[in-house]
């Protein structure tokens, strides 16, 4: 058996950007890539962890300032969520 060397490069700073189109907000960046790898979308505890990360990093507040309401859709890593404050 031969194994190919794989080196995971952790981004220096987990960054993100929020794009807005109507009532839809898309969060992109290295933070999203890390969340995609670490969050199981079908697991409630895992989703709660993701929401905590978004809250702790100020992303929920930023979404609110950009006009997000309970009618808004938030897209993270290709997954759609209803905005929950």
C-alpha positions in Angstrom: 0.0 0.0 0.0 1.1 3.5 -0.8 -0.2 6.5 0.9 -0.2 10.0 -0.5 0.9 12.6 2.0 -1.9 15.0 2.9 -1.2 18.2 4.7 -4.1 20.2 6.2 -3.3 23.8 6.2 -5.4 25.6 8.9 -6.2 29.1 7.8 -4.4 31.7 9.9 -7.6 33.6 10.5 -11.0 32.3 10.1 -12.6 35.0 7.9 -16.1 35.4 6.5 -18.1 37.7 4.3 -21.9 38.1 4.2 -23.5 38.7 0.8 -27.1 39.9 0.7 -29.7 39.5 -2.1 -33.2 40.5 -1.1 -34.1 38.5 2.0 -31.3 36.0 1.4 -28.0 36.2 3.1 -25.0 34.0 2.1 -22.1 33.6 4.5 -18.8 32.6 2.7 -15.1 32.4 3.7 -12.7 30.2 5.6 -14.9 30.1 8.7 -17.7 28.5 6.6 -15.2 25.9 5.2 -14.2 24.9 8.8 -17.9 24.7 9.9 -18.8 22.5 6.8 -16.1 20.0 7.9 -17.1 20.0 11.6 -20.9 20.4 11.7 -23.3 17.5 11.0 -26.3 19.1 9.5 -28.7 16.4 10.7 -27.6 16.6 14.3 -29.3 19.0 16.6 -26.3 19.4 19.0 -24.0 20.0 16.0 -26.3 22.7 14.6 -26.5 24.3 18.1 -22.7 24.4 18.1 -22.7 26.1 14.7 -25.3 28.7 15.9 -23.1 29.3 19.0 -20.1 29.9 16.8 -22.1 32.3 14.6 -23.3 34.2 17.7 -19.9 34.3 19.5 -18.2 35.7 16.4 -20.8 38.4 16.0 -22.2 37.1 12.8 -25.8 36.9 14.1 -25.6 40.6 15.2 -24.1 41.5 11.8 -26.9 39.7 10.0 -29.5 41.6 12.1 -27.8 44.9 11.3 -27.9 44.1 7.6 -31.7 43.6 7.9 -32.1 39.9 8.6 -35.5 39.0 10.1 -37.4 35.7 10.8 -38.5 35.8 7.2 -34.9 35.8 6.0 -32.9 32.8 4.6 -29.3 32.3 5.5 -27.1 30.1 3.3 -24.0 28.6 4.9 -21.9 26.1 2.9 -24.8 25.4 0.5 -27.3 24.7 3.3 -30.3 27.0 3.7 -31.5 28.0 7.2 -34.2 30.3 8.4 -32.7 33.3 10.3 -33.0 32.7 14.0 -32.0 35.4 16.4 
